[in-house]
Amino acid sequence: MTEGKIKSEIIMRGIPAAPGIAIGNIYLYTRDVPSAIERALNPGDVDSEIERLKKAIAKSEKELTKILSFAQAKIGESKSKIFEAQIMILRDQFLIDSLVKRIRSELRNAEFIVNNEISKYEKMMLMAQDDYMHERAHDVDDLKNRIIRNMQSTKLVSKFESAAILVSHNLTPADTMIFSRNAVLGYATDKGGITSHAAILSRALKIPAVLGLGDISRRISPGDSIILDGYSGNVIINPSSEQILKYQIKKERYTKFESNLAKFKSLPAKTLDGRKVELATNIEFEEELEYMLLQGGDGIGLYRSESLLFANDQIPSEEKQYKKYKLFADRVFPNRVIIRTFDIGGDKIAPQTIEEANPFLGWRGIRIFLDRPEILLEQLRAILRASSRKNIAVMFPMVTTVEEVIKAKEYIEIAKAELRSKKIKFDPNIQVGVMIEVPSAAVTADTIAKEVDFLSIGTNDLTQYLLAVDRGNDIISDLYQEFHPSVIHTIRHIIKAGHKEKKWVGMCGELAGNPLATVLLIGLGLDEFSVVPSVLPEIKKIIRSVSYSQAQRLASEVLRLRTTEEVRSYLRHYIEKRFTDILLENNNE
């Protein structure tokens, strides 16, 4: 740690991209963007310019091949595919021919042509207006700059002397791998998200990372010390000695805790008295699969299929959807994948621009696709085609009435008939479920349960609709309370309604992944938890450490409490007393 003049402590909050806690001095990494100034060529210089381009592409491929080999040795083949993808782009003859043709016809230098041509693809990705495609645009930009640097024979920094936390505006996949050869303690960046390759590789490398911090690279100075918390997303610049001690203790506790959790990976999520609970994961992107499997999930309790829309200006074809659904089903077989039909509108993307005074209460979820049955049928056919191994279930979002459920089921039967007429195999007994996330559906859960095979509680929307609180509104966000007694009683009602009809009930909202709620939800009779992969071992440990009868007694006590604070305090006391190594402040309660 640095000494001398005491600097003021700065606390920043970013995206917790890779778990772990790092404490140390910073290494500020600044990557210079290579120049691509337009320059006219003499006709006699064209051949030598094309040769310069081809040599730069060959050198770029050689560099990436080395990085690929290093990555495969360190993190395995499946996690190294980003480098294979970049190498494939460099070998794309159509791209190379386009670059060569433009140099000849436009008589412009190779740097300018490469920048101009590849930037077209970047702009297309950035127009998608979603984080996933922005991250892929960043990968393409990295490849473009690599080619230009090699034409100009410039090199990037890849080494630093002592152990440090690397801070940068952004990290490319290559940066993340190459700097891991140093004594890097952690990564902190201005840009990047949970689906970025920097995040995915950091998790594979087991290097703590907090991304999307906004301007940390401009707020630190050489020699500054920082604390990086990859669990909560907190980064503390120039921490006090008290903060350092606090996080050193926390780091030791987490290290011990994670070591103890490792043994739970292959064990079932079963209570002490034998009640089996299904512990699945919420998944949005293919890149999350590896981490889910690493954490020991029982399958996918919620696949957000609308992620397929992010990379497209239109609904992807049935064939594209089928291939993606089949990939997920094959990767988790024999475990189950629950595919939620496109949940769009409200705060999510919509199939077209529609002005609504209140989109959260407007044309969204199942409402859109009952009005656009051709899109729904296309998705249902794709899901059914991918279900031949009988480990896929389909789930409808934003259901408000039983009439909607009945209509949606009719479309499933239409899709089945269409596939039968073409002699295409599918699971004729595919399970059908709905998300209960609207008060009307919660109140009539018993009626809806008669029509489906399972219910899945979406606590995020359910809570905001029950409490009439927009969870995205900072002015009233403190009123959004998932431990409000009305929420707890509604969850109990939904579970009882499902069980009355002998249907299993799951939960895919954030509450399912909050350790503070785990014992309560077991006691209320929840059959399935679907959570983000990072909390799987923690939730599993709690499940395996209590009996169902104990959990039922706790639930009975909680149902008698009158206020949110009483519920939260009771549960916190219970968890802290029995699980001293679980740090609840890092679980977004």
N, C-alpha and C positions, 0 to 999 in steps of 0.2 A: 504494500500500500504506500501511496505517496505521503510525504511529510512536508512541513513548512506551513505556509498560509492556509488556514482552514477555509475551504470553499463551502458554499451553501449546498445542502442536500436537495436533490431534485428527484422526484418520483414520477415515473412515466408508466403508462399502461399500454401494452401491445397485445399481439395474438400469441398465446402459448402454443408454439409449433412443435417443440420437442421437449419432453419432460426432463427435469433435473435442475439443480441449483449450482450456479457458478459464482465464485467470488474472486476478483482479481483486478489487475490493471487492464486498461484497454489497449488494443492495437487498432488504430484507425486505418482502414483500407480504402484508398481512393483509386478508383479505376478511371483512367483517362479514356475518353471516347475518341477513337481514331478519326482523323480528318478525312473527309470524302469530298473535297473541293472539286468542282467541275473544271476540267482542263481539256482543251481541244487537242486532237492528235493530227499529226501529218499522216497522209495515207501510207507512207513508207514505214511508219512506226506501229502500224496496226498488228502485224504478226508478232512482234516482240512484246506488245502489250497483252495480247492473248496468251502468249507463253508465260508471262508474268502472272496472269490470273490463274492459269492451270497449275503452276508451281505452288501458288499460295493455297489453292484448294487441296493439292496433294499433301502439303505440309500440315494443313488443318486436319486432314484425315489422319495423318500419322500421329499428331498430338492427341486427338480424340481416341484413337485406338489404344494409345498408352494409358490414357485415363480410364478407358473401358476395362482394360486388363486389371488395372489397380482396383477399380471398383468391384469387379467380379470376385477378386481375391478377398476383398475386405468385407463386402456386404452381400455377395451372392449375385447370381445372374439375373433373377427376376427384378431386383431393385436397381439394376444397372442399365435397364432398357432405354432410358433417356439418351444415353450416349450412343447406343445402337441407332436410335431414331435420327440423331444428328448426323451420324456417319452416312445413313441412307440418303439424307437430303443432299449431302455433298456428292454422292454418287448418282444423283438424279440427272440423267442425261438430258431430259427436257429442260431443266433449269440451266445446265451448263450451256446447251445449245442456244437458249434464249439470251444468255449473257454475251456469248461470243457473237451472235447475230447483231445485237445492239451495238457492241463495240465497233463492228465493221460498218454498220449502216449509219451510225450517228457520229462516228469519229470522236468518241469521248473516252476519257481514261477509265480504266477498269474499276477503280475505287468508287467513282461516281455511279457507274452502271450497276455495280453490286449493291450499293446503298439504295439506289432508286428502285431497282427491281425487287429486292427482298423486302424493302419497306412497304411495298404494296400488300404483301401477305400480312405483315404486322398490322397495318391499318384495318384490314378486313377483320382480324381477330379482335382488335380494340373496339371496333364498332359493335361487337356483340354485347357490350355493356354488362359483363359479368366477370367476377374475379377469376374464374377458371380459365377463360379464354385470354384474359389479360396476362395471366401467368405463362400461358403457352406462347403469347406474343413476345414475352420477355426471353423465352428460350430461343426463339427465332432471331431476335435481336442479338443475342449472345453469339450465335453462329455467324451472322453477318459481320459483326465486329471482329471476330476471329480471322475471317478471310481477309478483311481490310488490313488488320495489324500485320498479318503475314506477308502481304504485298509490300508493306512499308518496313518490314523487318524490325518491328518494335516488340518488346517483351513485357509481360506483366509480372508484378511481384508475386512470388509464391511461397516466400519463406519469411519467418520472423524468429528472432533469437530466443526469447524467454516465453514462458507460459503466459497466455493472455486471453482476454475475451475480445473476439474480433467484432468490430463495429464498422458497418458499411451502409451506403445508401441502398444497395441491393446486392444479392449474391446469385451468381449463375450456378447451375449444377456443377460445372467444372470447378468454380471457386470453392464450393462446399467440399468437394472431394479432395482437391489439391491441398487446401489449407489444413485438412484433417491429418496430413503428414507431420504437421507441426504440433507443438504442445498447446493446441487450441482448447480453451476451457468452455467456450460457448460462442454462440452467434447472436448478434443483435443488429437488426436492419430497419431502415426507414420504411421500405416497401416489403411486399410479400404477404402471403396468406397461408392458411392451413393446407391448401392443395398445391402450393408451389413445390417445385422439385427441390428447392433448398430445404423446405420443411420435411419433405418425404425422406430425403437423404440424411438430414440431421437426425431424424428418428432412427433410421437404419444404423447410423454411425454411433448412436447413443451419445450425441453431443447436445446439451441443452440449447434451446433456441427460442428467442422471442422476436417475432417479425411484426411488420406493420406498425412501427413506433412513430412514424410520421417524420420527425426531424432530429432523431437522436444523433445522427452523424454530424449535425451542425451545432449541437448543444454540448458536445464533449470536447475536451482538449487533451493533447498528448500527456500521458502521465496520470490522467484521472483514474480513479478506481470506481468500479461499479459492482453491483450485485444483480445477477440475472436469475429470475425465478421462472423456469419453463413450465411450472404447474399453473401458476396464476396469471402469468403474463406481465408481472411487475418487474420493472428495472429501476434500480436506485443508483443514481449518479452521485459520487462523493458521499457514500453512506457514513453515518456516525459509527463510533465504536460499538454503541449499543445495538445498532442495526446489524453490524457485522457479526456480533456474538449471537444475536437472535437467529440469523440465517445459517450460521455455522451449526447451531443446535438443530435447526430444521433440516439441514442437509444430512446430518448424521442420522436423524430419525427416519428420513425418507429412504436413505441408503439401506438402513436396517429393515425398514418396512417392505421395500421392494424386494429385498433378498428373501424375506419371509413369504412374500406374495408369489414368488416364482413357483413354489410347490403347488399352488392352487390352479395353475394353468390347465392341467389335464384332468382335474377333478370335477365332478358334477356340482352344479349349484343346488345343494341339498341341505336342508336344515338338520339339526342334531337328531330330531325324531323322525327323519326320513321323508319329509315333504319335498318333492322335486320341483324346482322352479326353473323355468327356461330363461337363460340369460343370453340374449342376442344383442345385436348392434344396429345402430343407425348408420347407414352408408349413403353417400351421395356420389362419390366418384370411384372409378376403378382403382385409382392409386391408393385408396384407403384399405383395400382388401388385404394386402399383405400384413399391415399393422393389426387389422382385426384378427387374422388367423394367429399372429404372433401372441396376441393377448388372450387367446383361448376362448373365443366366443362360440356360442351354440348355433350360430347361423346369423341371418340378417332379419331383424324384426321390422325394419323399415328401409326399403330402398326408395329414395326420392327420385322417381323416374323423370321428373321435370328437369333434372340436370342434363338430360339429353337435348333439351331445347336451347341450352346456353350457347352451344357451338353452331347453332343453325338459325337462319332467318325465317325458317318455316319448320313445321312439324316434320321430324325425320321419317323416312319411309318405314313401312312395316318390316322390310328386310333388315334395315339398320337397327331398328328396335329389337327385333328377334335375336340378332347376333349378340347384342349387348346383354340382354336378359339371359341368354343361354350361357354366356361367359360367366356371369355371376352364379347361376345355378350349378354349373360344372365345378367352379372353384370351391364352393362350400358343401357340395354333395358329400354325405347324405343329409346334411343339415338343411333346414328350410330357408327360402328367400321369400319374404313378403314384399311384393311389388305394389307400391301405392300408385294408382293411376295419376296422371298429371295433376298436380295441385298448384294451380296458377291463379293469378288475380290477387286482389288485396295488396299485400306488400311484396308479392312475387311478380315475376314476369307474366305478361298476358299474350295471347296469340295475336292480338292486334291492339292498336292504341284506342282506348275507350275512355272518355272523360266521365268519371263518376264522382259525385259529391262525397260519398263515403265508400271507398273501395273495399274496406274490411267487411262491410255489410252488403256488398254488391254482387257482381257477376264473377264468381270465383268457384274454385274446386269443382265438385260434381255438377254444379249448375251450368257451367260453361259447356261441358261435354254431353249433357243430356240435350242441350240446345244444338250441339254440333256432333250428332251421332256418328257421322262418317269418320271423325277423328277418333272417337271412343272405340268404334268397331275395329279400326286399324290397330290401335294399341292392344285391344283384347285379343285379336288374332295373333299378334306377335307374342304376347304373354303365354297364350295357350300353346303355341308352337314350341316355345321354350320349356314347356312343362312336362315333356315326355318322360323325364326321370322322376316325376311325381314328388318333387321337392319345392314346388313353387305355389304360393298362394297369392291371391289378388285382393287388394283393399281399396275401398273408395273413400276419398276425403270429403270433408265439409258437408256431411250428410245432415239434413235437418228434419226430414220426414221419412216415414216408412214407405210412402209412395215412391220416393226417389230410389230407395233400395230395391223395391220390386221392379221398377223400370230398368235400373242398372242390370239386375239379374236377367231380365228379358234380353238385353243386348248381349250378355254372355252366351245365352242359348242360341242367339242368332249367329254369333261368331263361331260357336261349336258346329252348328249346322253347315256353315260355309266351309269350314275345314273338312268336315266329314265328306262333303260333296267332292272335295278334291283329294280325298283319301290321305289326308295329312294327319299324322299321329299327334295326340295330345292327351293330357290327363283328364279323363271324363269326370272325375270326382274332385277336381281342383277346389281347394277351400276358398271360400269367399268371406271377406270380413269388411267392416267399416270402421272409420275413425269416429270416436265420440268426442267431439270438441266444440259442440254447440249446445247451449242449455236445452233446447227443444229435444234434441236427440238424447241427452242425458236423462231427461224426465221420462221419455218414452222408450228407454233402453230395453225394457222387457219386451215391448212390441217388436222393436227392431231385431232383438236377439232371436226371435222366432224365425226370421228370414235369412239369417247368416250362420256361418260356422264359428265366428269369433268376433270379439269387439276389441278395439285398441284405443286406449284413452290418450288423447292428445292434450296434455295438461297446459301447454303454452297458450293456445287459443281458448281452451275451456276456462282457464283462470281469468283471462282478460274479458271474456264475454260475461262470465258470472259476476265479476266485480265492476263491470262497465269502465274498465281502465285500459287505455291504449298503452301497451307495454313499450312502445317506441317513443312515447311522449315524455321527454325529460321532466316536464313540469309536474306530472303526476305519477312518475315511475315508482315512487316510494309507496304508492297505493297498490301496486301490483304485488300481491302476497300469495304465493302458492301454498303457504301453510295456513291460510285463512280457514276457519272452521267450516265455512260454506263449501269450500273446495274439498276438504276432507270428507264431509258428509256426502257430497255429490259423487266422489270416487267410490265410497262405500256402496251407495245406491246402484251405481253402474255395475260393480262387481257382483252384487247380490242378484241383480236383474239377469245378468249373463248366466250365472250359476243356476238360477231357477230354471232356465231353459237348457241346462246341461251344456253350455257353451263356455269355452275358455276365454279369459279376459287378460289382455296385456296392456302395457303402457309404453308409449314411445316418446312422450314429452320429457322435458328437462328434469322433472321431478323424479323420474325413474333412475336417473344417474346421480342423484344427490344422496350421499351416504347418510345424511341426517334423516332421510325418509325411508330408508330400506326396510328396517324392522317394522315400521308402521304399515308399509304396503304389503309386506308378508302377512302381517296380522289381519289386514283387511281382506286377505284371500287372493291377492294378485297372482296370476299364474305365470306371467311372462314379463320380464323387464327387457326393454330394448334401449341401449345406452350408447354414448360415444365410446369408441374402443379404449380410450385412455383410462377410463374408470372401471373397466371390466374386472380386473383382479381385486380391486378394493371392494366392490359390491359383492363379489363372490365370497370374499373372506367373511364379510358380515353375515351373509346368508348361511354359511356353513358354521357359524359360531353361535347361532341362536336356535332354539326349538320353536316350532310352529305354535305350540301352546303358550310359550313365553310371549311371542309376538302378538298373539290374540289378546292376551291380557293387557299388553301395552296399548294396542289399538282401542280396547274398551275404555281405558283411562283417557286417552287422547280425545275420544269422541265426547267425553263429558266436559272438556275444556271450552271456554267461552271466547277467548281472544287469540289472535295470531301470536302475540308475544308469549302467552301461556303455552301454546302448542310448541313453538320453537324452543323455548327454554326447557320444557319437559324432555323433548327429544334430544337436545344438545346434552343435557345432564346424563341421559341414559347412554348415549354413544360415548361421551368422554369418560364415563365411569368404566365402561366395559372394553373400549377400544382406545387405549391411551396413545397409540401410535398413529391414529387418523387425525389429520389436521383439517378441521372442518372449514377454516377460513379460506382454504384454497379450492373450495368446491362450489363456488358461486351460489350459495344458498340464498 
